[in-house]
Amino acid sequence: MKAMGKTATQVAEELGCTVATISRWAKKLNVGRKYGSSFVFLPKEIKQISKEKQDFRGRPKKNLENSSR
């Protein structure tokens, strides 16, 4: 039997973030399927998450051009 997708842990390792980040984006984008005690993501769902998540760690910086300071 061939695996149809990847677990949240595998996706987190692939995208370089935590499982909590994957879970947060999965909930926001309404993607992923519960399989046993894990969430499983299809390749197109992984692409959706990777497009949405930021490419760096930490809190995003303010855009200084649009700042009122």
Residue pairs with C-beta under 8 A, 6 or more apart in sequence:
4 40
4 42
5 33
5 40
5 41
5 42
5 43
5 45
6 14
6 40
6 41
6 46
7 38
7 39
7 40
7 41
8 19
8 22
8 23
8 26
8 32
8 38
8 39
8 41
9 19
9 38
11 22
11 41
11 46
11 49
12 18
12 19
12 21
12 22
14 46
15 22
15 46
15 49
15 50
15 53
17 53
21 53
22 41
22 49
23 39
25 31
25 49
25 52
25 53
26 32
26 39
26 41
26 45
26 49
28 52
29 45
29 48
29 49
29 52
31 41
31 45
31 48
31 49
32 39
32 40
32 41
32 45
33 39
33 40
33 41
34 40
41 49
54 60
